[in-house]
Amino acid sequence: MIGPAHISSSESHRFQQQPSRLAQSRGKIAARFPHPAEAIELDQPDEISHLIELVQETRTIAEAINLAKHLPARAVQLIFPALAQPTSAELPAKTIDRLLIILRERSCPSLYPKAWVLWQQHFPNPLLSKALTVLCGILAIKQASSKPPVHAHLPLITSFVEIHGPSTSRRLIANLAQKQSSLKEVMASCAIDPAWPFGRSVLTEACLAGTAPLFSETIDHLETIFQTASAENRARIMRHFLELEGLPETVQQRAHVVFYRTCGAPGSAAPVWQILGNRERKAFASWVARAKIGSHCLAQPEKAHFYLRYADWIRRVEAWDEYTLLIYFDAFVIADDNRYPDQALLYFGSEPNPHPGGLANPDRTLSPASPAIAHRRMESAIQQGDLTGIIQLLFDPEALKQAGVLLDYALQSKMGRRPFFGK
């Protein structure tokens, strides 16, 4: 039988931390109360191997219980590191059962911080999940039966969600959504690290299936999550984002920027655009167009507002050069140059060529929005009901209404409707 005699003073000494002079220089407090992640770094492989050897020497459950009673606290602290080893999956089922017996016999609050760190780092390791479930179950009973009740400094994860392997993160998000709880607050109080696999999984699930408030709370991590996601998960995140209602405008803008930086505009080579449907592609193309127009007209918000009134009819937006933007509709193109802020030129035709050499001409010495290009006045085009050639749009307060009438006329003509000039 394994008993006190089998754990000699020399063996017990093997479980004691042996600080070097360099480690001692870190300070007595840091040495006695290391951060869980630092404590894990101090674990010695030979100590873990020795614990495994002692456990494997037990022949019965009674011997395992007896061993648990006499193991030093340092050895008990090695149970979770032992299960986190890459080779732990190769351990016999009997050895795993014996380790869990020892854990049941010696469960105490001091085991939880290290166990919690390791489980997050190795998520969704099934052995660690099983051991953490055992530990949390016993600690929860002890906390509830204590008089007065014990309020742990670090809440047990099982007070928020049951541990179910890879689905734990999804279940956590579902629980938070149901209770309308704050993701940030839970992550902070439970010390869920977004840099570790479990934290990343939680944030990913919030992006894939979270409510608008939960999705909003992921925004600071969205770029990292999105860039590391598969094309299929990127499409799922983008589709879910489009379906959410009530997202703050700032969150919408930041999310769109992340999607655009990672995948480009619809029609680019990114695989995600092949997965998304036409409705989703059109929605993102509309945002890209709005963003380009907003950036181009940054110094002229009234002009941006005018163009964006027609955002639903804009097919695409392209930069001609650093000053000039081409805004494509189905039946015409508007060329707008920042150097000529009070005007723009409208080319009627889906792929217009009235510009000298054509808009596709690589010789770009003359901006397609330059007032030097021969053009017609918009008053004349409206009066004659003739949209051929190049028409000048003016944006001073008096002419702005006429510019709107002209664009309305052009759009209605394309749709086969009778133009209405009484606006």
RAWO-V842680 format. One line per field, one symbol per residue. phi: phi as a letter, one per 30 degrees, with the letter a starting at -180 (. if undefined). psi: psi as a letter, one per 40 degrees, with the letter a starting at -180 (. if undefined). burial: 1 if it has 9 or more other C-alpha atoms within 8 Angstrom, else 0. Layout:
phi: ???
psi: ???
burial: ???
This chain:
phi: .dbeddcdddddddcddcddddddddjdddddbddedddddddceddddddeddddddcbdddddddedcddedddddddeddddeddddddeddddddddddddceaedddeddddddddcecedddddddddddddddddddddbdedcddceddddcaddbhddedddddddddddhdddddddddchddddcedddddddddddbddeddeddcedcedddddcddedddddddddedddcideeddedddeddddddcidejddeeedddddddddddddddeddddddddcedbdddedddddcedcddabbddadcccccccdcabccbcddbdcaacccdkdbdbddeiidddddcdcddcddddeacddddddddibcdiccdccbdeddedddddddddddddddicddbcdd
psi: ihaddegiddddddeihghiddddeeidddddgiiddddddehhdddddddddddeehdidddddddddehiddddeeddddeeidedeeiidddddddddddddehidedddddddddddehfhdddddddddddddddddddeihiihhidhihdeediihfbdedddddddddddefihdddddddefhheeiddddddddddddeiidddddeedeeddddddeiiddddddddddddeiiehiddddddddddddddeaiheiehddeddiidddddddddddddddddddfdegdddddddedfdeehdihihdaedhhhhhideihhhhhdegdeiihhhhidgiedhheidehegfdhheeheehhiiiddddddefheiahhhhieiddedddddddddddddddeeihihee.
burial: 011000100001001000000011000000100101001100100011001100110100101111110110001111111111000100000011011111111110001111111111111110111011111101110010000000000001110010001001111111111000011001101101110111111111111101111111111001101100100111111111000100100011011101110011110000011001000111011111110111001000101101110010010110100011111111111111110110111111110101101110000000011100001111001100000011111110001101111101111111000000000
